């Protein structure tokens, strides 16, 4: 190897060897935390420790009549959607079809929750 290539490598090795020792000798220079900010940080930490975990959601148990009403409404909507789908094959789409489908989703979710099905 030529000397002009070795010189940067030697400088790099010496710098790497000396750098850790010189870094330990330098004191950390930083700004002190103002007393007001320190008090605010402490108050925030205390408040975060005192926070109660969220309460479990309260689920209302549905009565048997409500379950039957919801299932009857779901059946009725399903029959209407079936009829609307048959009309759609003929080129006629009901304008409230989307609303009926959304209502079916909500009712099925409610029934699933009421019957505690997961």
C-alpha positions as CSV (number, residue, x, y, z in Angstrom):
1,X,0.0,0.0,0.0
2,X,1.1,3.5,-0.6
3,X,1.8,5.9,2.3
4,X,-0.9,8.4,1.1
5,X,-3.5,5.6,1.7
6,X,-2.1,4.6,5.1
7,X,-2.0,8.0,6.6
8,X,-5.8,8.5,6.8
9,X,-6.3,5.0,8.2
10,X,-3.7,5.6,10.9
11,X,-5.3,9.0,11.8
12,X,-8.7,7.2,12.1
13,X,-7.3,4.5,14.3
14,X,-5.6,7.0,16.7
15,X,-8.8,9.1,16.8
16,X,-10.9,6.1,17.7
17,X,-8.5,5.1,20.4
18,X,-8.3,8.5,22.0
19,X,-12.0,9.6,21.6
20,X,-13.5,7.4,24.4
21,X,-11.0,8.6,26.9
22,X,-11.5,12.3,26.1
23,X,-15.3,11.9,26.1
24,X,-15.2,10.7,29.7
25,X,-13.2,13.7,30.8
26,X,-15.7,16.2,29.5
27,X,-18.5,17.2,32.0
28,X,-22.1,17.1,30.7
29,X,-23.2,20.6,29.8
30,X,-26.9,21.1,30.1
31,X,-29.4,23.7,31.4
32,X,-30.9,23.1,34.8
33,X,-34.6,22.4,35.0
34,X,-36.5,25.4,36.3
35,X,-38.2,24.9,39.6
36,X,-41.7,25.5,38.2
37,X,-41.3,23.0,35.5
38,X,-39.9,20.4,37.9
39,X,-42.9,20.9,40.2
40,X,-45.3,20.6,37.2
41,X,-43.6,17.4,36.1
42,X,-43.9,15.9,39.7
43,X,-47.5,16.9,39.9
44,X,-48.2,15.2,36.5
45,X,-46.5,12.0,37.6
46,X,-48.5,11.9,40.9
47,X,-51.7,12.6,39.0
48,X,-51.0,9.8,36.5
49,X,-50.4,7.3,39.3
50,X,-53.7,8.2,40.9
51,X,-55.8,7.6,37.8
52,X,-58.2,4.8,38.2
53,X,-58.5,2.2,35.4
54,X,-61.6,2.6,33.2
55,X,-64.7,0.9,34.5
56,X,-66.0,-2.1,32.7
57,X,-68.9,-1.2,30.4
58,X,-72.3,-1.8,31.9
59,X,-74.3,-4.1,29.7
60,X,-78.0,-4.3,30.1
61,X,-79.6,-7.6,30.0
62,X,-82.4,-7.7,27.4
63,X,-85.7,-9.1,28.3
64,X,-87.0,-12.1,26.3
65,X,-89.6,-9.8,24.7
66,X,-87.0,-7.4,23.4
67,X,-85.0,-10.3,22.0
68,X,-88.1,-11.6,20.2
69,X,-88.9,-8.1,18.9
70,X,-85.4,-7.5,17.6
71,X,-85.4,-10.9,15.9
72,X,-88.8,-10.3,14.3
73,X,-87.6,-7.0,13.0
74,X,-84.5,-8.6,11.7
75,X,-86.6,-11.3,9.9
76,X,-88.8,-8.7,8.4
77,X,-85.9,-6.6,7.1
78,X,-84.2,-9.7,5.7
79,X,-87.4,-10.6,3.8
80,X,-87.6,-7.0,2.4
81,X,-84.0,-7.1,1.4
82,X,-84.6,-10.5,-0.4
83,X,-87.5,-9.0,-2.3
84,X,-85.4,-5.9,-3.1
85,X,-82.6,-8.1,-4.4
86,X,-85.0,-9.9,-6.7
87,X,-86.2,-6.6,-8.1
88,X,-82.6,-5.5,-8.5
89,X,-82.0,-8.4,-11.0
90,X,-84.7,-6.7,-13.1
91,X,-82.9,-3.4,-13.0
92,X,-84.9,-1.7,-10.2
93,X,-82.9,-0.9,-7.0
94,X,-84.8,0.3,-3.9
95,X,-83.4,3.6,-2.7
96,X,-83.7,2.5,1.0
97,X,-81.9,-0.8,0.4
98,X,-78.7,0.6,1.9
99,X,-80.5,1.8,5.1
100,X,-82.2,-1.6,5.5
101,X,-78.8,-3.4,5.2
102,X,-77.3,-1.0,7.8
103,X,-80.3,-1.7,10.1
104,X,-79.8,-5.4,9.7
105,X,-76.1,-5.1,10.7
106,X,-77.1,-3.1,13.8
107,X,-79.8,-5.5,14.8
108,X,-77.6,-8.5,14.3
109,X,-74.9,-7.0,16.5
110,X,-77.4,-6.1,19.2
111,X,-78.9,-9.6,19.2
112,X,-75.4,-11.1,19.3
113,X,-74.6,-8.9,22.4
114,X,-78.0,-9.5,24.0
115,X,-77.6,-13.3,23.7
116,X,-73.9,-13.0,24.8
117,X,-72.7,-14.7,21.6
118,X,-69.1,-14.1,20.8
